[in-house]
Amino acid sequence: MSVAGPESFQIATILIGMEWATPPVNKVYEALGAIGDGRMEVTGNTARVYSSSRNKFYEVSYDPESNTISSNDNASYYVGYLGYPAIAFLLICGLVDWDPVMAEYLAGFRWKDINQRFKNDFAKTDAYIDEELVKVHGIDLTQFHQKLEKLLADVMHLKLMKPASLPRPPKGY
């Protein structure tokens, strides 16, 4: 199935107006990386979150009254789960408690390149990142993973809704 084909559009429209699906924990890694890299420009209830290549940005918009959040990243648009730009926004805006040291640990990774290297197998990407974190920072992976899982649970506890429509993802690498 082509990502840009009519089937994908149909899937995206069916999923709108519902609560966001739970993303893989990998998206929390990526969100923290975006924060650690300083790839965010937040203005009120909106943000631009730049990709790790910095060649494109994603638009995030949050409406606290309707508890609706929108992001035009590929995962949000095509798959229907909350993508890393929205998660990064929620963290940086203080809607979820988090440890800023985690963002420092995850700064500097080129997520798109790493995900492609492992053919978007997020478990393999996470394992690679974990190895790097142990080598560079000597972290306790059990505690680190518990914090990631708690962050994801706290984000999903917000019960955020999808907007009436989602903007298309940007093109580029």
Secondary structure, 3 states (H helix, E strand, C coil): CCCCCHHHHHHHHHHCCCECECCCCHHHHHHHHHHHCCCEEEECCEEEEECCCCCCEEEEEEECCCCEEEECCHHHHHHCECCHHHHHHHHHCCCCCCCHHHHHHCCCCCHHHHHHHCCCCHHHHHHHHHHHHHHHHCCCHHHHHHHHHHHHHHHHHCCCECCCCCCCCCCCC
